[in-house]
Amino acid sequence: MKNVYIVGAGLSGLSAAIHAVVKNFNVQLYESSNLIGGRCRSFFDNKLGIEIDNGNHLVFSANENFYELCAIVGSVNKIDILPPDLNFFDIKENLYWNLDFRKINILKMFGETENLIPRTNLIHYLSILKFLFVNRQHTVSQIVGNSKIFKTFWDPLTLGVMNTSSNYASAKILSNVLKKTIFKGHNYCKIYQPKENWNDTIINPCINFLEKKGCDVKLKKRLKKLDVFDDFVSTLYFDDKNIKIKREDLVIMAIPPSNLKKLFPSIEVPTEYNSIVNVHFNIPKSLKKPFKKKIVGFINTSSHWLFLKKNHMSVTISDANSFNNFDSQEIANNIWKEICSYMKINIPIPEFQVVKEKKATVIQSPSNFNIVKRLTGLPKNLKISGDWTQSELPCTIEGSILSGKKSLIN
Ligand SMILES: Cc1cc2nc3c(=O)[nH]c(=O)nc-3n(C[C@H](O)[C@H](O)[C@H](O)COP(=O)(O)OP(=O)(O)OC[C@H]3O[C@@H](n4cnc5c(N)ncnc54)[C@H](O)[C@@H]3O)c2cc1C
């Protein structure tokens, strides 16, 4: 039986472990922290008195590897499948609209202005065709920066999908996403959300599945260094033990690039990250539930997306490095004002929690994807996994899960 040693129990490490046990390999999974799930995790927040996710992860139905993993671990029934439409609110113009992917049909849109972003016409949407002709050096702004729907569509989409400003984001990667979603039709644009939270939908089911197969995740096990002999990993060094690795064994590094670089100082990996800030609020008693709209994109605001959940409300700010040193109270006050404008309410700020993920994703620029594409010089019995290792997909749950699966393929 082949031995597989996996370092890192985020989604990519979990995916690698699950695909390895399905192949009947002998799997050992090591995680440096005391939590499983990495950048996609849930925790009980004492201040709010509820379990929250670190961030509001949104998954499109085009993401077949996510769905496949849920099917393997038996958690498909824990996915909330939302229709393929998004609501928007422009605070400056005081405009609301609904972008329904079922109605994005070029022929039907002639004359049907109610399905369009206010003050636009069909011609403005043809900018999508430009994404069929992009190269690896283009940024999104270079392709659609002048489009009339840049601010109301391309920029929010880019920030949401790539956590990178359109001025830096790779147009090729956005083009790949469009080809898997909007270009294929509305069935690929439904929105997956967790019914409760991400631990419940994906992390715990993965852990339970692995445990049943006799693979428990070893927590608080940080890989400090490794030995390489004759181009093969020969020893892994953890705080409390060393593990001898055979040439025929497989080592999978499912860790972020900065952590990989510590183990292999000579390799070139992306070094710049963008943060994501999430502000979670308790729902004031005076607000009516359940909310009709579950996800709303905000334009001309600090907030980018508002998620209205069963027991709390949560705002995501992407590409948020400029907020890293801001006071949390100040951020929350500002965001709450924007929510009040959207809801046309005037209610004092409820209890809140601000979660700053300073290394949410690498900056998803053409140059960073090119660095990943060129990456070589790793030992022969070692594979790397992780959202950032996929040079054709954005850094997402789908990319992580696919990377874990691919690391098991020769
Ligand atoms: C706030 C936020 C919002 C997001 N929103 C979305 C979204 O809407 N949609 C979407 O698809 N994606 C989203 N993402 C991205 C998504 O969460 C990530 O792409 C994915 O979780 C990355 O998983 P990973 O396994 O590749 O890496 P990680 O989750 O970073 O896992 C790596 C693991 O390795 C461990 N580790 C590191 N070094 C060592 C070591 N030396 N020894 C042992 N263990 C080690 C770490 O502790 C960690 O648990 C978001 C991310 C954040 C932070």
The ligand as an SDF file (V2000), in Angstrom:
LIG
                    3D

 53 58  0  0  0  0  0  0  0  0999 V2000
  -12.0740   35.6640    3.8850 C   0  0  0  0  0  0  0  0  0  0  0  0
  -11.9630   34.7590    2.6840 C   0  0  0  0  0  0  0  0  0  0  0  0
  -12.9960   34.7180    1.7560 C   0  0  0  0  0  0  0  0  0  0  0  0
  -12.9230   33.8690    0.6500 C   0  0  0  0  0  0  0  0  0  0  0  0
  -13.9600   33.8190   -0.2300 N   0  0  0  0  0  0  0  0  0  0  0  0
  -13.9830   32.8520   -1.1640 C   0  0  0  0  0  0  0  0  0  0  0  0
  -15.1310   32.6530   -1.9780 C   0  0  0  0  0  0  0  0  0  0  0  0
  -16.1130   33.3920   -1.8850 O   0  0  0  0  0  0  0  0  0  0  0  0
  -15.1350   31.6100   -2.8580 N   0  0  0  0  0  0  0  0  0  0  0  0
  -14.0640   30.7690   -2.9820 C   0  0  0  0  0  0  0  0  0  0  0  0
  -14.1520   29.8130   -3.7510 O   0  0  0  0  0  0  0  0  0  0  0  0
  -12.9300   30.9670   -2.2620 N   0  0  0  0  0  0  0  0  0  0  0  0
  -12.8710   31.9840   -1.3640 C   0  0  0  0  0  0  0  0  0  0  0  0
  -11.7480   32.1600   -0.5910 N   0  0  0  0  0  0  0  0  0  0  0  0
  -10.5350   31.3700   -0.8940 C   0  0  0  0  0  0  0  0  0  0  0  0
  -10.5600   29.9750   -0.2470 C   0  0  0  0  0  0  0  0  0  0  0  0
  -10.8930   30.0690    1.1140 O   0  0  0  0  0  0  0  0  0  0  0  0
   -9.1810   29.3740   -0.3870 C   0  0  0  0  0  0  0  0  0  0  0  0
   -8.8590   29.3210   -1.7650 O   0  0  0  0  0  0  0  0  0  0  0  0
   -9.0560   27.9690    0.1780 C   0  0  0  0  0  0  0  0  0  0  0  0
   -9.6800   27.8390    1.4360 O   0  0  0  0  0  0  0  0  0  0  0  0
   -7.5650   27.6330    0.2800 C   0  0  0  0  0  0  0  0  0  0  0  0
   -7.4050   26.3090    0.7440 O   0  0  0  0  0  0  0  0  0  0  0  0
   -5.9370   25.6770    0.7610 P   0  0  0  0  0  0  0  0  0  0  0  0
   -6.0740   24.3310    1.3310 O   0  0  0  0  0  0  0  0  0  0  0  0
   -5.3480   25.8090   -0.5990 O   0  0  0  0  0  0  0  0  0  0  0  0
   -5.0600   26.6120    1.7180 O   0  0  0  0  0  0  0  0  0  0  0  0
   -5.2580   26.9150    3.2730 P   0  0  0  0  0  0  0  0  0  0  0  0
   -6.6960   26.9820    3.5970 O   0  0  0  0  0  0  0  0  0  0  0  0
   -4.4060   28.1040    3.5660 O   0  0  0  0  0  0  0  0  0  0  0  0
   -4.6610   25.6260    4.0090 O   0  0  0  0  0  0  0  0  0  0  0  0
   -3.2900   25.4620    4.2720 C   0  0  0  0  0  0  0  0  0  0  0  0
   -3.1510   24.7580    5.6120 C   0  0  0  0  0  0  0  0  0  0  0  0
   -1.7910   24.4080    5.7960 O   0  0  0  0  0  0  0  0  0  0  0  0
   -1.4400   24.6380    7.1490 C   0  0  0  0  0  0  0  0  0  0  0  0
    0.0230   24.7840    7.1760 N   0  0  0  0  0  0  0  0  0  0  0  0
    0.7650   25.8090    6.6750 C   0  0  0  0  0  0  0  0  0  0  0  0
    2.0830   25.5630    6.8470 N   0  0  0  0  0  0  0  0  0  0  0  0
    2.1840   24.3660    7.4740 C   0  0  0  0  0  0  0  0  0  0  0  0
    3.2790   23.5690    7.9130 C   0  0  0  0  0  0  0  0  0  0  0  0
    4.5610   23.9680    7.7490 N   0  0  0  0  0  0  0  0  0  0  0  0
    3.0220   22.3870    8.5380 N   0  0  0  0  0  0  0  0  0  0  0  0
    1.7350   21.9470    8.6970 C   0  0  0  0  0  0  0  0  0  0  0  0
    0.6580   22.6560    8.2920 N   0  0  0  0  0  0  0  0  0  0  0  0
    0.8700   23.8590    7.6740 C   0  0  0  0  0  0  0  0  0  0  0  0
   -2.2240   25.8940    7.5090 C   0  0  0  0  0  0  0  0  0  0  0  0
   -2.3750   26.0200    8.9160 O   0  0  0  0  0  0  0  0  0  0  0  0
   -3.5470   25.6560    6.7770 C   0  0  0  0  0  0  0  0  0  0  0  0
   -4.4880   24.9850    7.5870 O   0  0  0  0  0  0  0  0  0  0  0  0
  -11.7660   33.0620    0.4750 C   0  0  0  0  0  0  0  0  0  0  0  0
  -10.7130   33.1170    1.4000 C   0  0  0  0  0  0  0  0  0  0  0  0
  -10.8150   33.9640    2.4870 C   0  0  0  0  0  0  0  0  0  0  0  0
   -9.6750   34.0000    3.4860 C   0  0  0  0  0  0  0  0  0  0  0  0
  1  2  1  0
  2  3  1  0
  2 52  2  0
  3  4  2  0
  4  5  1  0
  4 50  1  0
  5  6  2  0
  6  7  1  0
  6 13  1  0
  7  8  2  0
  7  9  1  0
  9 10  1  0
 10 11  2  0
 10 12  1  0
 12 13  2  0
 13 14  1  0
 14 15  1  0
 14 50  1  0
 15 16  1  0
 16 17  1  0
 16 18  1  0
 18 19  1  0
 18 20  1  0
 20 21  1  0
 20 22  1  0
 22 23  1  0
 23 24  1  0
 24 25  2  0
 24 26  1  0
 24 27  1  0
 27 28  1  0
 28 29  2  0
 28 30  1  0
 28 31  1  0
 31 32  1  0
 32 33  1  0
 33 34  1  0
 33 48  1  0
 34 35  1  0
 35 36  1  0
 35 46  1  0
 36 37  1  0
 36 45  1  0
 37 38  2  0
 38 39  1  0
 39 40  1  0
 39 45  2  0
 40 41  1  0
 40 42  2  0
 42 43  1  0
 43 44  2  0
 44 45  1  0
 46 47  1  0
 46 48  1  0
 48 49  1  0
 50 51  2  0
 51 52  1  0
 52 53  1  0
M  END
$$$$
